[in-house]
Amino acid sequence: MSSGYLLDTNIVSYLLDGNNTLLIERIAKVDEGQLFISSITCYELWFGLARRLKQTPSSKRLLAIQTRLQQWAKNLNAIPFDEKAAAVAAKFNASLLQNGRVLQQPDMFIAAQAIANDLVLISHDHKAFEGLQTEGLVWQDWCV
């Protein structure tokens, strides 16, 4: 039995955009104390936003997302990438490589955090996470 849900970067991006009503409805049904994000996701969100703002610094849409992210970040249940997650990631990556599968490092680290913290990973990234249940990952797509 999981102790909560780890929201992948694409899920948080959808929430910040506010356009996926199905996802918003599903998130609203979960107690905030059961929703977590990875410190890796925090980095990916801030980096992606900073990169886009460098290209179009006056984008009203990006500035609105930045404001939502700043407000939202105050109440995040962020999980640091710690020694336990690092050990899981190493074992996880070795197993994937042995089976001829390569996972982008941020995705692998986030998946390892979900496993290490007994959390269900919520992601819309089927390409990255489908078939990884044999490695101990429990993931769901709340966008469909």
Backbone as a chain_set.jsonl record, in Angstrom:
{"seq": "MSSGYLLDTNIVSYLLDGNNTLLIERIAKVDEGQLFISSITCYELWFGLARRLKQTPSSKRLLAIQTRLQQWAKNLNAIPFDEKAAAVAAKFNASLLQNGRVLQQPDMFIAAQAIANDLVLISHDHKAFEGLQTEGLVWQDWCV", "coords": {"N": [[0.854, -1.187, 0.0], [0.656, 2.135, -0.94], [2.047, 5.224, 0.313], [1.282, 7.588, -0.673], [1.356, 9.924, -3.431], [3.568, 10.636, -6.059], [4.13, 13.326, -8.018], [4.932, 13.583, -11.34], [7.077, 15.585, -13.445], [5.78, 16.358, -15.853], [3.109, 16.225, -15.108], [2.889, 18.181, -13.12], [3.444, 20.382, -14.698], [1.201, 20.366, -16.389], [-0.733, 20.934, -14.469], [0.041, 23.507, -13.702], [-0.42, 24.851, -16.089], [-3.151, 24.591, -16.166], [-5.063, 23.512, -17.902], [-5.917, 20.858, -18.183], [-8.637, 19.389, -17.341], [-9.556, 16.885, -16.408], [-7.32, 15.844, -15.043], [-7.022, 17.849, -13.076], [-9.404, 17.504, -11.648], [-9.007, 14.91, -10.621], [-6.742, 15.27, -9.003], [-7.797, 17.029, -7.135], [-9.33, 15.358, -5.585], [-7.651, 14.111, -3.854], [-6.04, 14.094, -0.729], [-4.033, 16.821, 0.241], [-1.795, 16.228, 1.769], [-0.962, 13.828, 0.817], [0.188, 14.22, -1.587], [3.115, 14.614, -3.427], [6.175, 16.039, -4.693], [9.183, 15.632, -6.548], [12.502, 16.731, -5.753], [13.958, 16.84, -8.028], [12.022, 17.33, -9.956], [11.325, 19.924, -9.16], [13.665, 21.289, -9.922], [13.586, 20.772, -12.739], [11.234, 22.128, -13.471], [11.784, 24.855, -12.74], [14.088, 25.302, -14.28], [13.15, 24.85, -16.919], [11.257, 26.89, -17.136], [12.882, 29.189, -16.735], [14.565, 28.985, -18.962], [12.731, 29.312, -21.075], [11.77, 31.864, -20.502], [14.047, 33.364, -20.974], [14.104, 33.332, -23.71], [11.664, 34.52, -24.452], [11.02, 36.972, -22.737], [8.869, 38.659, -22.102], [6.536, 37.269, -22.248], [3.217, 36.876, -21.542], [1.846, 34.586, -20.816], [3.925, 32.879, -19.879], [4.874, 34.426, -17.753], [2.626, 34.392, -16.12], [2.555, 31.672, -15.484], [4.955, 31.533, -14.094], [4.309, 33.076, -11.838], [2.253, 31.471, -10.726], [3.782, 29.172, -10.177], [5.616, 30.178, -8.295], [3.85, 30.798, -6.181], [2.7, 28.301, -5.712], [4.934, 26.806, -5.019], [5.444, 27.424, -2.392], [3.934, 25.742, -0.822], [4.647, 23.143, -1.342], [5.119, 19.625, -1.03], [7.95, 18.64, -1.115], [10.273, 16.15, -2.028], [13.502, 15.321, -1.175], [16.314, 14.243, -3.166], [17.793, 11.685, -1.854], [20.14, 9.539, 0.025], [18.903, 7.018, 0.159], [17.216, 7.034, -2.079], [19.22, 7.306, -4.006], [20.557, 4.844, -3.825], [18.508, 3.115, -4.633], [18.125, 4.102, -7.232], [20.592, 3.454, -8.428], [20.556, 0.625, -8.402], [18.212, 0.21, -9.857], [18.88, 1.44, -12.338], [21.043, -0.184, -13.13], [19.739, -2.613, -13.517], [17.969, -1.902, -15.571], [19.8, -1.252, -17.636], [20.994, -3.739, -17.998], [18.92, -5.062, -19.164], [18.838, -3.819, -21.559], [17.66, -1.332, -21.722], [17.373, 2.161, -21.674], [16.936, 4.895, -19.595], [16.115, 8.276, -19.319], [18.104, 10.292, -17.18], [16.836, 12.193, -15.296], [14.192, 11.126, -15.253], [14.718, 8.531, -14.339], [15.735, 9.078, -11.78], [13.506, 10.279, -10.543], [11.672, 8.164, -10.676], [13.046, 6.364, -9.031], [12.888, 7.723, -6.609], [10.149, 7.523, -6.149], [9.902, 4.742, -5.759], [11.66, 4.35, -3.554], [10.371, 5.801, -1.583], [7.95, 4.631, -1.326], [5.794, 5.475, -2.991], [3.199, 6.143, -5.352], [3.878, 6.805, -8.643], [2.764, 9.47, -10.537], [2.261, 10.072, -13.78], [2.257, 11.19, -17.184], [3.869, 10.169, -19.018], [4.199, 7.706, -20.889], [6.094, 6.456, -22.501], [8.484, 6.596, -21.051], [7.922, 5.258, -18.582], [6.297, 2.989, -18.848], [6.007, -0.488, -18.405], [7.831, -0.737, -16.364], [7.04, -1.821, -14.007], [8.008, -4.269, -13.228], [10.355, -3.601, -12.086], [9.669, -2.61, -9.711], [8.325, -0.234, -9.718], [5.426, 1.622, -9.256], [3.063, 3.108, -11.17], [0.797, 5.552, -12.458], [-1.429, 6.988, -14.865], [-3.051, 9.884, -14.761], [-4.196, 11.474, -16.598], [-5.764, 10.4, -18.501]], "CA": [[0.0, 0.0, 0.0], [1.493, 3.328, -1.027], [1.802, 6.272, 1.305], [0.924, 8.813, -1.37], [1.561, 10.043, -4.864], [4.652, 11.508, -6.506], [3.731, 13.931, -9.283], [6.023, 13.758, -12.294], [7.217, 16.949, -13.953], [4.759, 16.693, -16.844], [1.849, 16.396, -14.391], [2.929, 19.504, -12.49], [3.341, 21.351, -15.8], [-0.215, 20.416, -16.779], [-1.461, 21.627, -13.403], [0.375, 24.926, -13.788], [-1.115, 25.385, -17.262], [-4.557, 24.643, -15.795], [-5.935, 23.156, -19.019], [-6.352, 19.463, -18.154], [-9.673, 19.337, -16.306], [-9.596, 15.548, -15.819], [-6.228, 15.79, -14.075], [-7.342, 18.757, -11.968], [-10.456, 16.85, -10.859], [-8.427, 13.768, -9.889], [-5.86, 15.816, -7.971], [-8.65, 17.643, -6.117], [-9.907, 14.305, -4.747], [-6.59, 13.558, -3.012], [-5.59, 14.95, 0.368], [-2.752, 17.467, -0.085], [-0.719, 15.562, 2.493], [-0.561, 12.622, 0.085], [0.769, 14.633, -2.863], [4.524, 14.974, -3.301], [6.967, 16.183, -5.908], [10.611, 15.381, -6.393], [13.408, 17.876, -5.891], [14.349, 16.816, -9.441], [10.929, 18.024, -10.634], [11.492, 21.354, -8.868], [14.717, 21.783, -10.82], [13.129, 20.747, -14.132], [10.245, 23.194, -13.65], [12.43, 26.174, -12.714], [14.985, 25.403, -15.428], [12.341, 25.002, -18.131], [10.668, 28.231, -17.136], [13.961, 30.163, -16.925], [15.015, 28.874, -20.351], [11.714, 29.906, -21.94], [11.715, 33.307, -20.238], [15.209, 33.981, -21.636], [13.754, 33.466, -25.121], [10.537, 35.454, -24.578], [10.882, 37.479, -21.372], [7.637, 39.397, -21.835], [5.39, 36.4, -22.503], [2.231, 36.95, -20.46], [1.566, 33.207, -20.407], [5.044, 32.395, -19.059], [4.902, 35.197, -16.502], [1.531, 33.878, -15.296], [3.008, 30.37, -14.968], [5.972, 31.819, -13.087], [3.597, 33.518, -10.637], [1.606, 30.281, -10.145], [4.818, 28.303, -9.634], [6.122, 30.808, -7.072], [2.835, 30.629, -5.135], [2.534, 26.875, -5.469], [6.164, 26.278, -4.416], [5.425, 27.656, -0.949], [3.199, 24.679, -0.14], [5.0, 21.843, -1.906], [5.694, 18.53, -0.256], [9.07, 18.233, -1.972], [11.104, 15.061, -1.505], [14.877, 15.453, -1.663], [16.981, 13.053, -3.683], [18.682, 11.337, -0.745], [20.944, 8.323, -0.103], [18.016, 5.881, -0.099], [16.831, 7.133, -3.491], [20.417, 7.064, -4.815], [20.783, 3.389, -3.845], [17.462, 2.535, -5.483], [18.413, 4.515, -8.612], [21.727, 2.671, -8.924], [20.068, -0.741, -8.648], [17.222, 0.357, -10.909], [19.585, 1.722, -13.583], [21.814, -1.375, -13.496], [18.779, -3.587, -14.034], [17.492, -1.424, -16.874], [20.882, -1.398, -18.604], [21.153, -5.173, -18.256], [17.823, -5.446, -20.048], [18.946, -3.056, -22.788], [16.777, -0.163, -21.697], [17.977, 3.375, -21.149], [15.949, 5.863, -19.124], [16.733, 9.569, -19.063], [18.442, 10.355, -15.76], [15.804, 12.774, -14.421], [13.091, 10.172, -15.107], [15.186, 7.441, -13.5], [15.833, 9.57, -10.406], [12.147, 10.463, -10.038], [11.135, 6.811, -10.462], [13.725, 5.811, -7.85], [12.314, 8.368, -5.428], [8.832, 6.924, -5.928], [10.124, 3.414, -5.193], [12.306, 4.48, -2.239], [9.449, 6.41, -0.623], [6.69, 3.886, -1.397], [4.807, 6.368, -3.574], [2.754, 5.875, -6.709], [4.284, 7.872, -9.55], [1.715, 9.933, -11.436], [2.93, 10.622, -14.963], [1.627, 10.977, -18.494], [4.98, 9.767, -19.881], [4.143, 6.262, -21.083], [7.345, 5.994, -23.104], [9.511, 6.455, -20.02], [7.621, 4.448, -17.403], [5.54, 1.774, -19.116], [6.764, -1.726, -18.311], [8.811, -0.714, -15.277], [6.475, -2.416, -12.802], [8.876, -5.38, -12.828], [11.447, -3.012, -11.31], [9.114, -2.138, -8.448], [7.67, 1.059, -9.876], [3.976, 1.688, -9.425], [2.755, 4.405, -11.769], [-0.529, 5.716, -13.037], [-1.632, 8.168, -15.702], [-4.321, 10.504, -14.384], [-4.617, 12.377, -17.676], [-6.636, 9.647, -19.425]], "C": [[0.894, 1.242, 0.0], [1.106, 4.334, 0.051], [1.46, 7.605, 0.641], [1.299, 8.748, -2.837], [2.678, 11.038, -5.163], [4.292, 12.022, -7.891], [4.949, 14.169, -10.162], [5.987, 15.186, -12.854], [6.122, 17.295, -14.956], [3.397, 16.915, -16.189], [1.794, 17.79, -13.753], [2.824, 20.587, -13.565], [1.897, 21.489, -16.26], [-1.031, 21.163, -15.736], [-1.206, 23.127, -13.451], [-0.293, 25.59, -14.981], [-2.612, 25.504, -16.998], [-5.531, 24.225, -16.869], [-6.48, 21.731, -18.977], [-7.359, 19.272, -17.018], [-9.768, 17.965, -15.65], [-8.527, 15.41, -14.739], [-6.542, 16.646, -12.851], [-8.399, 18.141, -11.059], [-9.891, 15.701, -10.029], [-7.532, 14.235, -8.757], [-6.691, 16.374, -6.818], [-9.243, 16.61, -5.156], [-8.905, 13.723, -3.752], [-6.21, 14.568, -1.941], [-4.213, 15.518, 0.035], [-1.565, 16.81, 0.598], [-0.233, 14.291, 1.824], [0.065, 12.942, -1.267], [2.182, 15.151, -2.649], [5.098, 15.267, -4.68], [8.43, 15.95, -5.552], [11.391, 16.691, -6.458], [13.906, 17.969, -7.336], [13.285, 17.551, -10.273], [11.021, 19.526, -10.394], [12.528, 21.962, -9.8], [14.213, 21.854, -12.263], [12.128, 21.874, -14.416], [10.906, 24.57, -13.716], [13.365, 26.361, -13.908], [14.205, 25.628, -16.712], [11.75, 26.393, -18.246], [11.732, 29.295, -17.392], [14.444, 30.168, -18.369], [14.02, 29.549, -21.297], [11.623, 31.423, -21.739], [12.912, 34.044, -20.843], [14.889, 34.237, -23.105], [12.652, 34.497, -25.337], [10.205, 36.028, -23.203], [9.575, 38.213, -21.078], [6.375, 38.571, -22.1], [4.433, 36.424, -21.303], [1.919, 35.554, -19.925], [2.665, 32.677, -19.487], [5.128, 33.134, -17.731], [3.785, 34.753, -15.56], [1.903, 32.529, -14.695], [4.052, 30.584, -13.885], [5.313, 32.236, -11.764], [2.926, 32.334, -9.946], [2.638, 29.358, -9.507], [5.392, 28.88, -8.338], [5.14, 30.634, -5.917], [2.718, 29.171, -4.729], [3.729, 26.305, -4.706], [6.199, 26.461, -2.902], [4.805, 26.5, -0.177], [3.54, 23.286, -0.647], [5.49, 20.858, -0.844], [6.819, 17.96, -1.121], [9.925, 17.19, -1.267], [12.515, 15.232, -2.055], [15.387, 14.134, -2.24], [18.061, 12.689, -2.673], [19.432, 10.022, -1.007], [20.091, 7.107, -0.434], [17.594, 5.87, -1.568], [18.028, 6.858, -4.402], [20.706, 5.569, -4.924], [19.755, 2.699, -4.736], [17.742, 2.858, -6.944], [19.555, 3.703, -9.206], [21.302, 1.251, -9.28], [19.103, -0.757, -9.834], [17.908, 0.532, -12.262], [20.383, 0.512, -14.056], [20.893, -2.429, -14.108], [18.272, -3.18, -15.407], [18.555, -1.61, -17.951], [21.103, -2.857, -18.983], [20.086, -5.675, -19.221], [17.779, -4.616, -21.334], [18.062, -1.825, -22.856], [17.507, 1.014, -21.059], [16.846, 4.331, -20.781], [16.683, 7.174, -18.868], [16.96, 9.719, -17.558], [17.39, 11.047, -14.898], [14.632, 11.822, -14.192], [13.486, 9.02, -14.185], [15.246, 7.875, -12.035], [14.454, 9.747, -9.782], [11.502, 9.103, -9.764], [11.753, 6.18, -9.216], [13.184, 6.436, -6.57], [10.933, 7.8, -5.121], [8.991, 5.559, -5.259], [10.65, 3.524, -3.763], [11.349, 4.999, -1.171], [8.07, 5.772, -0.64], [5.544, 4.774, -1.882], [4.423, 5.887, -4.968], [3.168, 7.07, -7.564], [3.124, 8.206, -10.476], [2.396, 10.644, -12.593], [2.114, 10.326, -16.211], [2.672, 10.473, -19.492], [5.036, 8.241, -20.009], [5.457, 5.715, -21.621], [8.41, 5.734, -22.033], [9.175, 5.358, -19.01], [6.858, 3.156, -17.653], [6.46, 0.549, -19.064], [7.755, -1.78, -17.164], [8.252, -1.268, -13.964], [7.335, -3.579, -12.314], [10.062, -4.896, -12.003], [10.954, -2.452, -9.977], [8.4, -0.8, -8.531], [6.165, 0.871, -10.029], [3.672, 3.066, -9.987], [1.379, 4.372, -12.399], [-0.543, 6.987, -13.867], [-3.011, 8.723, -15.367], [-4.823, 11.481, -15.436], [-5.565, 11.687, -18.659], [-7.757, 8.974, -18.676]], "O": [[1.781, 1.377, 0.843], [0.011, 4.3, 0.611], [1.361, 8.63, 1.315], [1.524, 7.678, -3.402], [2.727, 12.131, -4.599], [4.162, 11.24, -8.832], [5.882, 14.872, -9.772], [4.983, 15.889, -12.739], [5.585, 18.403, -14.922], [2.609, 17.724, -16.679], [0.781, 18.484, -13.839], [2.172, 21.608, -13.347], [1.421, 22.6, -16.495], [-1.922, 21.939, -16.081], [-2.125, 23.925, -13.264], [-0.69, 26.753, -14.907], [-3.273, 26.397, -17.53], [-6.717, 24.543, -16.776], [-7.439, 21.433, -19.689], [-6.977, 19.024, -15.874], [-10.034, 17.881, -14.451], [-8.803, 14.915, -13.646], [-6.346, 16.208, -11.717], [-8.303, 18.243, -9.836], [-10.256, 15.536, -8.865], [-7.557, 13.663, -7.668], [-6.328, 16.209, -5.653], [-9.617, 16.953, -4.035], [-9.281, 12.923, -2.895], [-6.075, 15.759, -2.22], [-3.327, 14.785, -0.403], [-0.453, 16.829, 0.07], [0.793, 13.734, 2.215], [0.432, 12.032, -2.011], [2.421, 16.012, -1.802], [4.579, 14.807, -5.698], [8.836, 16.062, -4.395], [10.986, 17.636, -7.134], [14.239, 19.055, -7.81], [13.62, 18.305, -11.186], [10.82, 20.316, -11.316], [12.302, 23.016, -10.394], [14.388, 22.871, -12.934], [12.174, 22.497, -15.476], [10.634, 25.355, -14.624], [13.43, 27.448, -14.483], [14.555, 26.499, -17.508], [11.746, 26.996, -19.319], [11.507, 30.21, -18.185], [14.702, 31.229, -18.937], [14.419, 30.272, -22.21], [11.423, 32.171, -22.696], [12.803, 35.221, -21.186], [15.337, 35.228, -23.682], [12.701, 35.264, -26.298], [9.227, 35.621, -22.575], [9.212, 38.371, -19.912], [5.274, 39.119, -22.168], [4.802, 36.038, -20.194], [1.748, 35.369, -18.72], [2.377, 32.095, -18.441], [5.422, 32.53, -16.699], [3.968, 34.736, -14.343], [1.604, 32.264, -13.53], [4.039, 29.893, -12.866], [5.728, 31.788, -10.695], [3.011, 32.197, -8.725], [2.406, 28.82, -8.424], [5.627, 28.138, -7.385], [5.554, 30.352, -4.792], [2.646, 28.849, -3.543], [3.568, 25.432, -3.853], [6.907, 25.733, -2.205], [5.117, 26.301, 0.997], [2.789, 22.341, -0.402], [6.182, 21.228, 0.105], [6.655, 16.928, -1.773], [10.256, 17.317, -0.088], [12.704, 15.283, -3.27], [14.945, 13.055, -1.847], [19.121, 13.313, -2.64], [19.372, 9.467, -2.104], [20.506, 6.256, -1.22], [17.613, 4.826, -2.219], [17.871, 6.244, -5.458], [21.061, 5.082, -5.998], [20.098, 1.801, -5.506], [17.612, 1.989, -7.805], [19.49, 3.306, -10.37], [21.654, 0.741, -10.343], [19.177, -1.629, -10.699], [17.56, -0.149, -13.226], [20.4, 0.211, -15.25], [21.241, -3.059, -15.107], [18.157, -4.015, -16.304], [18.253, -2.071, -19.052], [21.366, -3.174, -20.143], [20.322, -6.6, -19.998], [16.819, -4.692, -22.1], [17.754, -1.335, -23.943], [18.172, 0.87, -20.034], [15.919, 4.544, -21.562], [17.756, 7.178, -18.264], [16.115, 9.322, -16.756], [17.066, 10.522, -13.832], [14.129, 11.715, -13.074], [12.693, 8.584, -13.351], [14.85, 7.119, -11.149], [14.253, 9.402, -8.618], [10.857, 8.918, -8.732], [11.055, 5.533, -8.435], [13.04, 5.751, -5.557], [10.585, 7.617, -3.954], [8.288, 5.257, -4.295], [10.138, 2.86, -2.861], [11.495, 4.676, 0.008], [7.129, 6.298, -0.046], [4.475, 4.823, -1.274], [5.237, 5.292, -5.674], [2.844, 8.212, -7.24], [2.567, 7.32, -11.125], [3.028, 11.685, -12.413], [1.38, 9.341, -16.277], [2.386, 10.365, -20.685], [5.816, 7.576, -19.328], [5.884, 4.627, -21.233], [9.15, 4.754, -22.115], [10.061, 4.598, -18.619], [6.776, 2.309, -16.764], [7.559, 0.564, -19.618], [8.455, -2.779, -17.008], [8.911, -1.193, -12.927], [7.386, -3.846, -11.114], [10.7, -5.682, -11.303], [11.733, -1.887, -9.209], [7.921, -0.288, -7.519], [5.702, 0.062, -10.833], [3.983, 4.079, -9.36], [0.872, 3.328, -12.81], [0.212, 7.927, -13.62], [-4.025, 8.091, -15.662], [-5.768, 12.231, -15.191], [-6.107, 12.336, -19.554], [-8.587, 8.299, -19.284]]}, "num_chains": 1, "name": "protein.A"}
